[in-house]
Amino acid sequence: AHLARLRIASHDGICPVTHREQTILARIREIPEGFVRSYGDCSPGAPRMTGTVLSKSDDPGLPWWRVVRADGSLAKADRQRALLEAEGVPFIGTRVDMGIARVRGAVAPLDDPPT
């Protein structure tokens, strides 16, 4: 499994990725070009955890721009919009048209790994 490097306070600047973080990163990587998921879609019940994982990620291949707020608004404004528009993601005004662009399908809750 591909593990992203995460930058957090540690002696070497890299901390192991938890199972929950791996699951969130996998959900982000699964978003197809031209589509989006909300922070809550990537981490049901804990959307802020998605933001935390994204902010710590040091993986240049992670399609962070495909994660938007549930209402379709963008956390990274013009930079994020340019990347999404280049992929053909539809907008209504300043927001992603979630009715068209949101990846469909249920996402299982984040579970801790089996012990």
C-alpha positions as CSV (number, residue, x, y, z in Angstrom):
1,A,0.0,0.0,0.0
2,H,1.2,3.5,-0.8
3,L,1.7,5.6,2.3
4,A,2.0,9.3,2.1
5,R,4.5,11.2,4.1
6,L,3.0,13.4,6.7
7,R,4.8,16.4,8.1
8,I,4.2,16.8,11.8
9,A,6.3,17.7,14.8
10,S,8.8,14.9,15.3
11,H,12.5,14.6,15.4
12,D,12.8,13.7,11.7
13,G,9.7,15.7,10.5
14,I,7.9,12.5,9.5
15,C,5.4,10.5,11.5
16,P,3.9,7.1,10.7
17,V,0.5,7.3,9.0
18,T,-2.4,5.8,11.1
19,H,-5.0,3.4,9.7
20,R,-7.6,6.2,9.7
21,E,-5.3,8.6,7.9
22,Q,-4.5,5.8,5.3
23,T,-8.2,5.4,4.7
24,I,-8.8,9.1,4.2
25,L,-5.8,9.3,1.8
26,A,-7.1,6.3,-0.1
27,R,-10.5,7.9,-0.5
28,I,-8.9,11.1,-1.8
29,R,-6.8,9.1,-4.3
30,E,-10.0,7.3,-5.5
31,I,-11.7,10.5,-6.6
32,P,-11.7,10.3,-10.4
33,E,-10.6,13.2,-12.6
34,G,-13.5,15.6,-13.2
35,F,-15.2,14.7,-9.9
36,V,-15.0,15.8,-6.2
37,R,-15.8,14.6,-2.7
38,S,-16.6,16.6,0.3
39,Y,-14.4,16.6,3.4
40,G,-17.2,14.6,5.1
41,D,-17.3,12.1,2.3
42,C,-13.6,11.3,2.9
43,S,-14.1,11.1,6.7
44,P,-17.8,10.6,7.6
45,G,-18.6,12.2,10.9
46,A,-15.2,13.9,11.2
47,P,-14.8,16.2,8.2
48,R,-12.1,18.2,9.9
49,M,-9.9,15.1,10.1
50,T,-9.8,15.2,6.3
51,G,-8.5,18.8,6.4
52,T,-5.9,17.8,9.0
53,V,-4.7,14.9,6.9
54,L,-4.5,17.1,3.8
55,S,-2.6,19.8,5.6
56,K,0.0,17.3,6.9
57,S,0.4,15.5,3.6
58,D,3.7,15.8,1.7
59,D,2.6,13.7,-1.2
60,P,2.8,15.6,-4.5
61,G,0.6,13.1,-6.3
62,L,-2.4,13.5,-3.9
63,P,-5.3,15.2,-5.7
64,W,-6.1,17.5,-2.8
65,W,-8.0,19.9,-5.1
66,R,-10.8,17.3,-5.6
67,V,-11.9,17.7,-1.9
68,V,-14.3,20.5,-1.4
69,R,-16.8,21.7,1.3
70,A,-20.2,20.0,1.4
71,D,-21.8,23.1,-0.1
72,G,-19.3,23.0,-3.1
73,S,-17.3,26.0,-1.9
74,L,-13.5,25.9,-2.1
75,A,-11.0,26.1,0.7
76,K,-8.2,27.1,-1.7
77,A,-10.2,29.5,-3.9
78,D,-8.7,30.5,-7.3
79,R,-5.9,27.9,-7.2
80,Q,-8.2,25.1,-6.5
81,R,-10.8,26.3,-9.0
82,A,-8.3,26.5,-11.8
83,L,-7.3,22.8,-11.2
84,L,-10.9,21.7,-11.0
85,E,-11.9,23.6,-14.2
86,A,-9.0,22.1,-16.0
87,E,-10.5,18.7,-15.3
88,G,-14.0,19.8,-16.4
89,V,-15.6,20.1,-13.0
90,P,-18.8,22.2,-13.4
91,F,-19.5,25.2,-11.3
92,I,-22.5,27.3,-10.4
93,G,-21.1,30.7,-9.6
94,T,-18.2,30.2,-7.1
95,R,-19.2,26.7,-6.0
96,V,-18.8,23.3,-7.5
97,D,-22.1,21.9,-8.8
98,M,-22.3,19.0,-6.3
99,G,-25.3,17.5,-8.0
100,I,-23.2,16.7,-11.0
101,A,-19.6,16.5,-9.8
102,R,-19.9,14.7,-6.5
103,V,-18.7,11.1,-6.5
104,R,-21.8,9.0,-5.8
105,G,-21.9,6.0,-3.5
106,A,-21.9,5.4,0.2
107,V,-18.6,5.7,2.1
108,A,-18.2,3.4,5.0
109,P,-17.4,5.0,8.4
110,L,-13.8,5.2,9.4
111,D,-13.0,2.3,11.6
112,D,-10.0,1.5,13.7
113,P,-8.0,-1.4,12.3
114,P,-8.9,-4.9,13.6
115,T,-7.0,-5.9,16.6
